[in-house]
Amino acid sequence: MDITSKAFGKTKDGRTVTEYSMTNDKGMSVKILSLGCIIRCICVPDKNGEIRDVVLGYDTAEDYENGSVFYGAFVGRYANRIKGARFTLNGKVYELEKNSGENHIHGIYPDTVFDGHINGNTLVLSHLSPAFDEGYPGNLSIEVRYTLTNDNALEIEYKAQTDDDTVINLTNHSYFNLNGQDGSDILEHRLMMNSDSFTEVNSDTIPTGRILSVEGTPLDFRETKTIGRDITADCEQLRLCGGYDHNMIIGGSGLRLFACAASDISGIKMECLSTQPAVQLYSGNYIATDTVKRGKCGIRYPKRGGFCLEAQHYPCSPNFDEFPNTVLKPDEEYYQKTVYRFYT
């Protein structure tokens, strides 16, 4: 196992961005940026032994700053959406930045340069988020740990501690295309998800509070099917989101398998495991609207050119008492783990 680092340019305000390269003994490699803890590349062998980079992204730090679709980024303080950009905690209303119409989404960590150091075969990226950063209470100490194993798994661990009650929901926003950087869409990718239910959304893709069964709906991936098979079905939930953009609830607890994806073209398969209670399935419906029009190698990624499996807590949980708790207290440590494993 080997981890190296080099400069990857600078941000608009002059901060140096570092790129860390991790390589295992099986020919798999991963590149991580200190900017946003971004997963820039995941390079794995295909069925013919050729290496394919299976995540979407850009070639420069400037493009990552200017882009609008969160390629590969670590997002938070609260991943996904919070209705009205506000929540109530301990009887006090906290106003957040309105960065998605009247709502709040994902937060500022994609634009944050993290401190990095190497600990054995693990890359550790850390940051102290000050109290009222985007309106959130509590000074929050964050650590994101990336480990590449010799069984071709990328392990991501999230840790955080606060000095005041706050809410937290952290995830990674990588877009996968198991065909590599060929400009194809992901509609023929096969997907299985261990999810029996999902949170219903409204026209702003904000949860209504209702939890619906996947039974008899296009959101049923309990049996493997292609992502594109039902994506244009006559279904209000798909129309509201322009495709899949839904919080799929994962049963069980602990680190468990929640999804498997595969491409027949490359022969690459991916297993996804997490300790999180849910995962946002996103079919890349708005990739083509990205403010940066070209990705890696000058490729113009098409609509649905990648899919996301963002393991996380439910969207807007601070505003729904019936959703799993996302409050972090000073005497607690936030910890979640997600694993993406690749094979042919």
C-alpha positions as CSV (number, residue, x, y, z in Angstrom):
1,M,0.0,0.0,0.0
2,D,1.3,3.4,-0.9
3,I,0.1,7.0,-0.4
4,T,1.7,10.0,-2.0
5,S,0.8,13.6,-2.3
6,K,1.3,16.5,-4.7
7,A,-0.1,20.0,-5.3
8,F,-3.3,20.2,-7.4
9,G,-3.5,23.9,-7.9
10,K,-5.0,26.7,-5.8
11,T,-8.4,28.0,-4.9
12,K,-9.7,31.4,-5.9
13,D,-8.5,32.9,-2.6
14,G,-5.0,31.3,-2.9
15,R,-5.3,28.2,-0.7
16,T,-3.2,25.3,-1.9
17,V,-5.1,22.1,-2.8
18,T,-3.3,18.8,-2.3
19,E,-4.0,15.6,-4.2
20,Y,-3.4,12.4,-2.3
21,S,-2.9,9.2,-4.4
22,M,-3.5,5.8,-2.8
23,T,-2.5,2.6,-4.6
24,N,-3.0,-1.0,-3.4
25,D,-1.3,-4.3,-4.5
26,K,-4.1,-5.3,-6.9
27,G,-3.8,-2.4,-9.3
28,M,-6.6,-0.2,-7.8
29,S,-5.9,3.4,-7.1
30,V,-7.8,6.3,-5.6
31,K,-7.1,10.1,-5.7
32,I,-8.5,12.4,-3.0
33,L,-8.3,16.2,-2.8
34,S,-7.9,18.2,0.3
35,L,-10.5,20.5,-1.2
36,G,-13.9,19.2,0.0
37,C,-12.3,15.7,0.7
38,I,-13.2,15.1,-2.9
39,I,-12.9,11.6,-4.3
40,R,-11.4,12.7,-7.7
41,C,-10.6,9.3,-9.2
42,I,-11.3,5.6,-8.5
43,C,-9.4,3.5,-10.9
44,V,-10.1,-0.2,-11.0
45,P,-9.4,-3.1,-13.4
46,D,-12.2,-4.2,-15.8
47,K,-13.0,-7.7,-17.0
48,N,-10.0,-7.5,-19.5
49,G,-7.6,-6.1,-16.9
50,E,-7.7,-2.6,-18.3
51,I,-7.9,0.2,-15.8
52,R,-11.1,2.4,-15.8
53,D,-11.7,5.5,-13.7
54,V,-15.3,4.9,-12.5
55,V,-16.2,8.3,-10.9
56,L,-17.1,11.6,-12.6
57,G,-15.1,14.7,-11.9
58,Y,-12.8,17.5,-13.3
59,D,-9.2,18.1,-14.1
60,T,-8.6,21.3,-12.2
61,A,-9.2,22.8,-8.7
62,E,-10.9,25.7,-10.4
63,D,-13.5,23.5,-12.0
64,Y,-14.3,21.8,-8.7
65,E,-14.8,25.3,-7.2
66,N,-17.0,26.4,-10.1
67,G,-19.0,23.2,-10.6
68,S,-22.6,22.9,-9.4
69,V,-23.2,19.2,-9.1
70,F,-20.9,18.2,-6.2
71,Y,-18.7,15.6,-8.0
72,G,-17.0,13.4,-5.4
73,A,-17.5,15.9,-2.6
74,F,-17.8,15.4,1.1
75,V,-21.0,17.2,2.1
76,G,-22.3,18.7,5.3
77,R,-22.8,19.9,8.0
78,Y,-26.1,18.5,6.9
79,A,-26.2,16.4,3.7
80,N,-29.3,16.6,1.5
81,R,-32.2,19.1,2.1
82,I,-33.6,21.0,5.0
83,K,-37.0,22.6,4.4
84,G,-37.1,26.4,4.7
85,A,-33.4,26.5,5.6
86,R,-34.4,26.3,9.3
87,F,-34.8,23.9,12.2
88,T,-35.6,24.0,15.9
89,L,-33.3,22.5,18.5
90,N,-33.9,22.8,22.3
91,G,-36.7,25.3,21.6
92,K,-34.5,27.6,19.6
93,V,-34.9,28.3,15.8
94,Y,-31.7,28.2,13.8
95,E,-31.7,29.9,10.4
96,L,-29.4,28.4,7.7
97,E,-28.1,29.6,4.4
98,K,-30.7,29.4,1.7
99,N,-28.7,27.8,-1.1
100,S,-31.4,25.9,-2.9
101,G,-34.3,28.3,-3.5
102,E,-35.9,28.7,-0.1
103,N,-34.2,25.6,1.3
104,H,-30.8,24.5,2.5
105,I,-28.8,21.7,0.8
106,H,-25.5,19.9,1.6
107,G,-23.6,22.9,3.1
108,I,-20.2,24.4,2.5
109,Y,-17.7,21.5,3.0
110,P,-17.3,21.0,-0.7
111,D,-15.5,24.4,-0.8
112,T,-13.5,23.8,2.4
113,V,-9.8,23.0,2.2
114,F,-9.1,20.3,4.9
115,D,-5.9,19.6,6.7
116,G,-4.5,16.2,5.7
117,H,-2.0,13.7,7.1
118,I,-1.2,10.1,6.4
119,N,-1.6,7.5,9.2
120,G,-0.3,4.1,8.0
121,N,-2.5,3.1,5.0
122,T,-5.1,5.7,5.9
123,L,-5.5,9.3,4.7
124,V,-7.0,11.5,7.5
125,L,-8.6,14.9,6.5
126,S,-9.7,17.2,9.3
127,H,-11.4,20.5,9.9
128,L,-12.7,22.6,12.7
129,S,-16.1,24.1,11.7
130,P,-16.8,27.2,13.9
131,A,-20.0,27.7,15.7
132,F,-22.8,29.2,13.5
133,D,-20.9,28.1,10.3
134,E,-23.9,28.6,7.9
135,G,-26.1,29.0,11.0
136,Y,-25.4,25.7,12.7
137,P,-24.7,25.8,16.5
138,G,-21.6,24.3,18.0
139,N,-17.9,24.3,17.2
140,L,-17.6,21.0,15.2
141,S,-14.4,19.0,14.9
142,I,-14.6,16.8,11.8
143,E,-12.4,13.9,10.6
144,V,-12.8,12.0,7.4
145,R,-10.7,8.9,7.0
146,Y,-10.1,7.1,3.6
147,T,-8.5,3.7,3.6
148,L,-7.9,1.6,0.4
149,T,-7.7,-2.1,1.1
150,N,-6.1,-4.9,-0.8
151,D,-9.5,-6.4,-1.6
152,N,-10.3,-3.4,-3.7
153,A,-12.4,-1.6,-1.2
154,L,-12.4,2.1,-0.4
155,E,-13.5,2.6,3.2
156,I,-14.7,6.0,4.4
157,E,-15.1,6.8,8.1
158,Y,-16.7,10.0,9.4
159,K,-16.0,11.2,12.9
160,A,-17.2,14.4,14.6
161,Q,-17.4,16.0,18.0
162,T,-19.2,19.2,19.1
163,D,-19.1,21.6,22.1
164,D,-22.8,22.4,21.9
165,D,-25.9,20.5,20.8
166,T,-26.1,20.5,17.0
167,V,-27.4,18.5,14.1
168,I,-25.2,16.6,11.7
169,N,-25.5,14.4,8.6
170,L,-22.4,13.6,6.6
171,T,-21.9,11.7,3.3
172,N,-19.9,11.6,0.1
173,H,-21.4,12.7,-3.2
174,S,-19.5,10.6,-5.8
175,Y,-21.1,9.9,-9.1
176,F,-20.3,6.4,-10.4
177,N,-20.2,5.2,-14.0
178,L,-18.7,1.7,-14.1
179,N,-18.0,2.1,-17.8
180,G,-15.4,4.7,-17.0
181,Q,-14.7,8.0,-18.7
182,D,-16.4,7.3,-22.0
183,G,-19.3,9.8,-21.9
184,S,-21.9,7.1,-21.6
185,D,-25.0,7.2,-19.5
186,I,-25.8,4.7,-16.7
187,L,-29.2,3.5,-17.7
188,E,-28.0,0.0,-18.6
189,H,-26.2,-0.4,-15.3
190,R,-27.8,-3.1,-13.2
191,L,-28.6,-2.2,-9.6
192,M,-29.9,-4.0,-6.5
193,M,-30.8,-2.2,-3.2
194,N,-31.7,-3.7,0.1
195,S,-34.5,-1.2,0.7
196,D,-38.2,-1.8,1.4
197,S,-39.3,1.8,1.7
198,F,-38.4,5.4,1.0
199,T,-39.3,8.9,2.2
200,E,-42.0,10.6,0.0
201,V,-41.0,14.0,-1.5
202,N,-42.9,17.1,-2.6
203,S,-42.2,19.3,-5.6
204,D,-39.1,20.7,-3.9
205,T,-37.8,17.1,-3.3
206,I,-38.3,17.8,0.4
207,P,-39.7,14.9,2.5
208,T,-43.4,15.1,3.3
209,G,-42.9,13.0,6.4
210,R,-44.6,10.0,4.9
211,I,-42.7,6.7,4.5
212,L,-43.9,4.7,1.5
213,S,-43.3,1.1,0.6
214,V,-41.4,0.4,-2.7
215,E,-43.7,-2.5,-3.4
216,G,-45.3,-2.0,-6.8
217,T,-43.4,1.2,-7.6
218,P,-40.4,2.0,-9.9
219,L,-38.3,2.5,-6.7
220,D,-38.3,-1.2,-6.0
221,F,-34.7,-2.4,-6.6
222,R,-34.9,-5.4,-4.3
223,E,-34.5,-7.6,-7.3
224,T,-31.7,-6.5,-9.7
225,K,-32.8,-4.4,-12.6
226,T,-31.3,-1.8,-14.9
227,I,-31.4,1.8,-13.6
228,G,-33.2,2.8,-16.8
229,R,-35.9,0.1,-16.9
230,D,-38.5,2.1,-15.0
231,I,-37.0,5.6,-14.9
232,T,-39.6,7.0,-17.2
233,A,-42.6,5.2,-15.7
234,D,-45.8,7.0,-15.0
235,C,-45.0,7.7,-11.4
236,E,-45.5,11.1,-9.6
237,Q,-42.4,10.6,-7.4
238,L,-40.3,10.2,-10.5
239,R,-41.9,13.2,-12.2
240,L,-41.2,15.4,-9.2
241,C,-37.5,14.6,-9.3
242,G,-36.9,14.1,-13.0
243,G,-35.9,10.5,-12.3
244,Y,-34.5,8.9,-9.2
245,D,-33.5,11.3,-6.4
246,H,-34.9,9.6,-3.3
247,N,-33.9,8.7,0.2
248,M,-34.1,4.9,0.3
249,I,-34.3,3.4,3.8
250,I,-31.9,0.6,4.7
251,G,-33.1,-2.0,7.1
252,G,-31.0,-3.5,9.9
253,S,-28.1,-2.0,11.8
254,G,-24.3,-2.0,11.8
255,L,-22.1,-2.2,8.7
256,R,-24.3,-4.0,6.2
257,L,-24.7,-4.4,2.4
258,F,-27.2,-1.9,1.0
259,A,-26.5,-2.0,-2.7
260,C,-24.8,-3.8,-5.6
261,A,-24.2,-2.2,-9.0
262,A,-22.7,-3.7,-12.2
263,S,-21.9,-2.8,-15.8
264,D,-22.0,-5.6,-18.4
265,I,-19.8,-3.5,-20.7
266,S,-16.8,-3.2,-18.3
267,G,-17.6,-6.3,-16.2
268,I,-17.0,-4.1,-13.1
269,K,-19.2,-4.7,-10.1
270,M,-19.5,-2.6,-7.0
271,E,-20.7,-3.6,-3.5
272,C,-21.8,-0.8,-1.1
273,L,-22.0,-1.2,2.7
274,S,-22.7,1.3,5.4
275,T,-23.7,1.9,9.0
276,Q,-26.1,4.7,7.9
277,P,-29.9,4.3,8.1
278,A,-30.5,5.4,4.5
279,V,-29.0,6.1,1.1
280,Q,-29.9,8.8,-1.4
281,L,-30.3,7.2,-4.8
282,Y,-29.7,9.8,-7.5
283,S,-29.7,9.0,-11.2
284,G,-27.8,12.1,-12.3
285,N,-30.8,13.8,-13.7
286,Y,-29.3,17.3,-13.8
287,I,-25.6,16.5,-14.7
288,A,-26.0,18.3,-18.1
289,T,-27.0,21.6,-16.3
290,D,-23.6,21.7,-14.5
291,T,-22.1,25.2,-14.6
292,V,-18.8,23.6,-15.7
293,K,-19.7,22.0,-19.1
294,R,-16.8,19.5,-19.4
295,G,-15.4,16.9,-17.0
296,K,-12.2,14.9,-16.9
297,C,-10.4,14.6,-20.2
298,G,-12.7,17.2,-21.7
299,I,-15.7,14.8,-21.6
300,R,-19.1,16.4,-21.7
301,Y,-21.0,14.2,-19.3
302,P,-24.6,13.5,-20.4
303,K,-27.8,13.6,-18.5
304,R,-27.7,10.5,-16.3
305,G,-24.0,10.1,-17.0
306,G,-23.5,8.9,-13.4
307,F,-25.4,7.6,-10.4
308,C,-25.0,8.4,-6.7
309,L,-25.4,6.1,-3.7
310,E,-25.0,8.6,-0.8
311,A,-25.3,6.7,2.5
312,Q,-26.7,9.1,5.1
313,H,-29.5,10.0,7.5
314,Y,-32.9,11.0,6.2
315,P,-33.2,14.5,4.6
316,C,-34.8,17.2,6.8
317,S,-34.7,15.0,9.9
318,P,-34.4,17.9,12.3
319,N,-37.9,18.9,11.3
320,F,-39.5,15.5,11.6
321,D,-39.6,13.9,15.1
322,E,-40.5,10.6,13.6
323,F,-37.3,10.4,11.6
324,P,-34.1,8.9,13.1
325,N,-32.3,11.4,15.4
326,T,-29.5,13.5,14.0
327,V,-28.7,15.5,17.1
328,L,-25.1,15.4,18.3
329,K,-24.3,16.3,21.9
330,P,-21.0,17.4,23.5
331,D,-20.6,14.1,25.3
332,E,-21.0,12.0,22.2
333,E,-18.9,11.1,19.1
334,Y,-20.5,11.0,15.7
335,Y,-19.3,8.0,13.8
336,Q,-20.4,6.5,10.5
337,K,-18.7,4.2,8.0
338,T,-19.3,3.5,4.3
339,V,-17.5,1.0,2.0
340,Y,-17.4,0.8,-1.8
341,R,-15.9,-2.5,-2.9
342,F,-15.0,-3.3,-6.6
343,Y,-14.5,-6.6,-8.4
344,T,-15.1,-8.2,-11.8
